[in-house]
Amino acid sequence: GQNIDQPTEMTATEGAIVQINCTYQTSGFNGLFWYQQHAGEAPTFLSYNVLDGLEEKGRFSSFLSRSKGYSYLLLKELQMKDSASYLCAVRDNTGGFKTIFGAGTRLFVKA
Amino acid sequence: EAGVAQSPRYKIIEKRQSVAFWCNPISGHATLYWYQQILGQGPKLLIQFQNNGVVDDSQLPKDRFSAERLKGVDSTLKIQPAKLEDSAVYLCASSPSTGQTEAFFGQGTRLTVV
């Protein structure tokens, strides 16, 4: 089976940096996604990691350590519009590729 | 490029009634997913199709939920009969394949069972 853990809520200040952690357990790991979801909207893709290391994309970076079952999403220069839920999702290839989502971390950015 | 289309956007029904949701994926996308997202939780995979075949439906409550993807394009998800705990947003997503590609989500159908 799969198990994905991430903090329920985080609060950060506009202009600051925030790191959202995700730990996972899965038998057939085949990559990890981060999605952003604003309230009442659909999730949108942010990043994908399949190899260890850091992937940078503008203000957002994502890190993966497969041996530790650990990932984080780093958001720099926070803006008010970054207030949203951030979903960690693991692709598992046991019995066919499936993407399983964590419960999400609600990020509140304050002025 | 048109996105994933879902209808209706909102639906309110009484418990024990039936309801159906429709999804039109992005053209050419072979993989289609139905997720259930209860308020405050992450999306839960209900069923995944590859073309018109089912890849995974292990979390689909088959006594009341059914889904089909005729001709490997559009899909419908049905609930019969609905329960109060089925109140959720039902998200449809598609991707070019089951390989290492992200999923594109529709706006979802918000179902309220009263």
Boltz contact constraints between the chains, C-beta under 6 A:
constraints:
  - contact:
      token1: [A, 31]
      token2: [B, 100]
      max_distance: 6.0
  - contact:
      token1: [A, 42]
      token2: [B, 105]
      max_distance: 6.0
  - contact:
      token1: [A, 42]
      token2: [B, 107]
      max_distance: 6.0
  - contact:
      token1: [A, 42]
      token2: [B, 108]
      max_distance: 6.0
  - contact:
      token1: [A, 43]
      token2: [B, 105]
      max_distance: 6.0
  - contact:
      token1: [A, 45]
      token2: [B, 102]
      max_distance: 6.0
  - contact:
      token1: [A, 87]
      token2: [B, 42]
      max_distance: 6.0
  - contact:
      token1: [A, 96]
      token2: [B, 55]
      max_distance: 6.0
  - contact:
      token1: [A, 96]
      token2: [B, 56]
      max_distance: 6.0
  - contact:
      token1: [A, 97]
      token2: [B, 98]
      max_distance: 6.0
  - contact:
      token1: [A, 98]
      token2: [B, 56]
      max_distance: 6.0
  - contact:
      token1: [A, 101]
      token2: [B, 42]
      max_distance: 6.0
  - contact:
      token1: [A, 101]
      token2: [B, 43]
      max_distance: 6.0
  - contact:
      token1: [A, 102]
      token2: [B, 42]
      max_distance: 6.0
  - contact:
      token1: [A, 103]
      token2: [B, 41]
      max_distance: 6.0
  - contact:
      token1: [A, 103]
      token2: [B, 42]
      max_distance: 6.0
  - contact:
      token1: [A, 104]
      token2: [B, 42]
      max_distance: 6.0
